[in-house]
């Protein structure tokens, strides 16, 4: 098992054409690839095909990863693997999200709601993972696969321009969006409590600015100002 430091070192070597480093990364992360493709079993795709497609996504993750992203490589690699499989599925026939994932995502969503209401804070992804006995990567994967409203990619009903949070930041390319989502989870946890609550209600619970203002006892203008300030912070953070 490679340490994160060793992973970064071997990624740099692999990018420079070192096939042994690439092979070492692949072998050490094979359990990660297998854990992701298990989510897509019994969907009419042969296991060997799934593994091949997932491996292609993993190799793309090696190619595109940059240590300046400030996320663990495995956290970055999971959405890349999933994205590759989803592209294959999209091009070769639709797939339905399993009932188990939908139920799990619903439980996670309910837990986030209850925690936020009782504590006034949005729980960290790591905390959610701990409570559900899984990894942060699996939490992100589950919510994304089920397309639950908690996803920051869901359209905000009632918003004037009908845009998604990621679109309001830069509307980037698909692989950039995957990384951006992971980084956003981390960055949102660093916001002040009022900022965090406004962003949570606006983009995770799809409330309008008027509804947020009424719930927090402030004006819609204040909500808009705080929301825009947070988005500007995120733009600056991601150099967009």
N, C-alpha and C positions, 0 to 999 in steps of 0.2 A: 504494500500500500504506500503510494507516494504521498509525501507531505505537500501542502499547498506551495511551498517554496520550490520543491523539486518539480512540481507540475509546471509552474511558471517557467522554470529554467528549461525544461524539456520542450515546452511549447515554442520558446524562442529558437531552440535548436531545430525543431521540426520545420519551423517557418524558413529556416536557412537551408533546408534540404536534407537534414539529417533523418534518414529513414528509420534508423534504430531508435531515435528519440520518439518518432511518431508511433512506431510499433509498441514501445514501452508505454506510452500514453494510452494507446488503444487497449492493450492487454490489462492494464491496471484499472481502466474504466469500463471494461466489459460488463461488470455487474451493474453499473449505472445504466448502460444501454439496455440491458435485459430488463431492469426494473421498470424502465419507461415503456418498452414495447409490450410488457405484460398488460398494460392498460388497454391495449388494442387487440387482445386475443379474442378469438371467437367472432371475428368480424369479416370472415370470408377471405382473409389474407393468410397465406402460408407463413409459418413461424420463420422459416429461413428468409423469406422475402422481407418480412418485418425487420429482422435483424440486419439485413443488408441495407434497407432504407434508413433504419436508425443509425447504422454505422456511418452512412454517408452524411447524415446530419451532424454526427459527432465530429467527423473530419472537417466539416465546414466550421464547426465551433472552434477547432484548433486554428484554422486559417484566419478567422475573424476576431478571435479573442485578443484583448489588449488589457494588460494589468492596470492601466489607468481607469478602467471601468469601475474599479473598487468593489467588485463582487467576486465571490469564489467561482472558480472555473466551472465546477459542477452545477452551480446555480445558473450560470450562463448557458451551459451545454444542454440542460434539460429542455428549455423552450426551442432550441435549435433542432434537437432530435424530434420533438413533437411536431414542430413546423414542417419538417421534411416528410414525416409520415402523413400529416394532414394534407400536404400538397399532393402526395401520391393518391390518397383517398379521394380528394377533390377531382383529380384527373381520371380516376378509375372507378368512380361510383360513390354515392353518398354513404355516410355511416351514421348510425344512431348512437348517441351517448348512452352507456349502460345505465340501468335503473340504479345500480349500486352507487355510481358516481354522482348521479342526480341527488340521491338521498344524502350522500356524504356532503355534497356541496350545500344542500339545504340545511344540514345540521351546522356546518361551519358558518353559514350566513346567519343563522339564528343565534349562534353563540356570539358572533361579532355584535349583533344588535343588542343582546342582553348585556353583554359586557360594557358596551358603550353607554347604554342607558343607566347602568348602575354605577359606573365609575366616572363617566364623563370623558373617557379616553377611548381611542381606537386601539385595540390590542395589537401588539407586535406580531408579525408573521411567525417569529420564533416561538412566541408564547402560545399561539394557536396550535402550532405543530406539536408542542410539548403536551398540550391538553388532549390532543387527538392521537398521541402516540405515533407520530409520523415525522417527516422532515419538512422544512420550509418549502423545498422544491415541490413536494407532493401536494402541499396546500395550494400553491400557485397553479400547479398543473390541474388539480381537481376543479378549482373555481373557473379556470380558463376553459377546460373541456366542457363543463356543464353550462358555460355562458351565463352564470348567475349575475343578478344585478350588482353584486358587490364588485364585479370586475370593472376596472377603470377604463375598459374599452367599451362598455355599454353606453349607448346614446342617452343623453340626459333629456328626459321628457320634460317639455315645458320650457326648455332653454330657448332663448330667442333665436340663436343661430343653429340650434340642433346639433351642436358639435360634441365630440367626445373629448375627454380630458387630454388624451395624447394628441388629438388633432389641434386642440387649443394651444398646445405647446409648440408642435412643429409639423404634425401630420406626416411624419417620416415614413421611410420604407419599412417593409414588413419585419425584417430582421432587426432593424433599429428599434422598432416598436416593442419587440420582445424584450430586448435589453432594457428599454426605457421603462417598461412595466415593472421589472424587477427593481430597478433603481428607484422608481417612484415609491414602491412599498417602503424602502429604506428611508428615503428622504421625508416622506410624510410623517414618519415616526419622530422626526426631529423638530417638527413645528410646535409652536405654542399651542396651548389647549384650545383656545378659541379658533385659531386658524385651522387646527386639525379637525375640529368639530364641523366647521363650515365646509371644508373640503369633503369631509366624510358624508355629510348630509347632501351636498350638491352632486357629488360624483359617484358615491357608493350607494346612496339611497334615492338618488334621482329626484330630489326635492327642488322646487323652483326657489329663486332668491327670495321671493315674497314669503314662501312657507318657512324657509330657514330664518328669515328676519323675525317672523311672528313667534317661532319656537324659542328663539334666543332672546327675544325682547329688545331687539335693536332695529334700526331702519334698514330698508332694502339698499339704500345708498351705502351704508356701512358694510353690509354683506358684500356688495359689488366691489367696494374699495379693497376689502381684505382679501377677497378671492383673487382679484387682479394682482395684488401685491404678492400673493403666494405664487401665482403663475409666473410672475416676473422673476421671482427667486429661483424657480425651477429652470427657467430659461437660462438664467445666468449660471446656475450650477452645471447645467449640461452644455453650456457654451453654444446655445442655439440661436 
